[in-house]
Amino acid sequence: MFDLYDLFVWSAIAFLLVLFWRGLGAREAALGAAQRHCEKLDVQWLDGNVALQSIWFKRDGQGRLCLRRIYLFEFSSTGERRYAGSVVMLGRRVQSVQLEPHVWQ
């Protein structure tokens, strides 16, 4: 039979799996946002990837507690130099996409 400790361990494992699964959805949304923003501004999105910089709790506009994730990516405007960009996610929603000041061609 299961005792209380086993129930706690399985609950913790299930919670971590759900957190990981939802994180993958947020990462996919950040990938799409970075790609669309780079296309819109006619800059080259490098490596086709985003990297998680930070994760923390923050309240959304309706007062609900969500995870705030910041993803970093790199882009180039001339093909010679790399610049940094970031995507801020609140839950699964894109809050902002920002690009570092860069030189235009």
C-alpha positions as CSV (number, residue, x, y, z in Angstrom):
1,M,0.0,0.0,0.0
2,F,1.0,3.6,-0.4
3,D,1.7,5.7,2.6
4,L,1.7,9.4,2.9
5,Y,5.4,9.7,1.9
6,D,4.8,7.8,-1.4
7,L,1.8,10.0,-2.1
8,F,3.9,13.1,-1.6
9,V,6.7,11.8,-3.8
10,W,4.3,10.9,-6.7
11,S,2.6,14.2,-6.4
12,A,5.9,16.1,-6.5
13,I,6.9,14.1,-9.6
14,A,3.6,14.8,-11.3
15,F,3.9,18.5,-10.5
16,L,7.4,18.7,-12.0
17,L,6.2,16.9,-15.1
18,V,3.3,19.3,-15.6
19,L,5.7,22.3,-15.0
20,F,8.1,20.9,-17.6
21,W,5.3,20.2,-20.2
22,R,3.9,23.7,-19.8
23,G,7.4,25.1,-20.1
24,L,7.8,23.5,-23.5
25,G,4.6,25.2,-24.7
26,A,5.9,28.6,-23.5
27,R,9.2,28.0,-25.2
28,E,7.4,27.2,-28.5
29,A,5.5,30.4,-28.2
30,A,8.7,32.3,-27.5
31,L,10.3,30.7,-30.6
32,G,7.4,31.8,-32.8
33,A,7.4,35.3,-31.3
34,A,11.2,35.8,-31.9
35,Q,10.9,34.5,-35.5
36,R,7.9,36.7,-36.4
37,H,9.5,39.8,-34.8
38,C,12.8,39.3,-36.7
39,E,10.9,38.8,-40.0
40,K,8.8,41.9,-39.3
41,L,11.9,44.0,-38.7
42,D,13.9,42.4,-41.6
43,V,16.7,41.1,-39.5
44,Q,18.2,37.6,-39.5
45,W,17.3,35.4,-36.6
46,L,20.4,33.4,-35.8
47,D,20.6,29.8,-34.7
48,G,16.8,29.4,-34.7
49,N,16.7,29.0,-30.9
50,V,15.8,30.7,-27.7
51,A,17.5,30.1,-24.3
52,L,15.7,30.5,-21.0
53,Q,17.4,33.2,-19.0
54,S,15.1,33.5,-15.9
55,I,11.9,32.2,-14.5
56,W,9.9,33.7,-11.6
57,F,6.4,34.3,-10.3
58,K,4.5,37.4,-11.3
59,R,0.8,38.5,-11.4
60,D,-0.9,39.1,-14.7
61,G,-3.4,41.8,-15.5
62,Q,-6.2,39.9,-13.8
63,G,-4.3,39.3,-10.6
64,R,-3.5,35.6,-11.2
65,L,-0.1,34.3,-10.3
66,C,1.8,33.1,-13.4
67,L,5.3,32.2,-14.3
68,R,7.3,34.9,-15.9
69,R,9.9,33.6,-18.3
70,I,12.6,35.5,-20.1
71,Y,14.1,33.9,-23.2
72,L,17.2,35.2,-25.0
73,F,18.0,34.9,-28.7
74,E,20.5,36.3,-31.2
75,F,20.0,38.2,-34.4
76,S,22.0,40.0,-37.0
77,S,21.2,43.0,-39.2
78,T,24.2,42.9,-41.4
79,G,25.3,39.3,-41.2
80,E,28.6,40.3,-39.6
81,R,27.8,41.0,-36.0
82,R,25.5,39.3,-33.4
83,Y,23.0,41.2,-31.3
84,A,20.9,40.0,-28.4
85,G,17.1,40.0,-28.2
86,S,14.7,38.8,-25.6
87,V,11.1,37.5,-25.3
88,V,9.2,38.0,-22.1
89,M,6.5,35.4,-21.5
90,L,3.8,35.7,-18.8
91,G,2.3,32.2,-18.5
92,R,1.9,31.1,-22.1
93,R,1.4,34.6,-23.5
94,V,4.0,36.8,-25.1
95,Q,4.4,40.0,-23.0
96,S,7.1,41.7,-25.1
97,V,9.9,41.2,-27.6
98,Q,12.9,43.5,-27.5
99,L,15.9,43.8,-29.6
100,E,19.3,45.3,-28.7
101,P,20.2,48.5,-30.5
102,H,21.8,47.5,-33.8
103,V,23.3,48.9,-37.0
104,W,21.1,48.7,-40.1
105,Q,22.5,47.7,-43.5
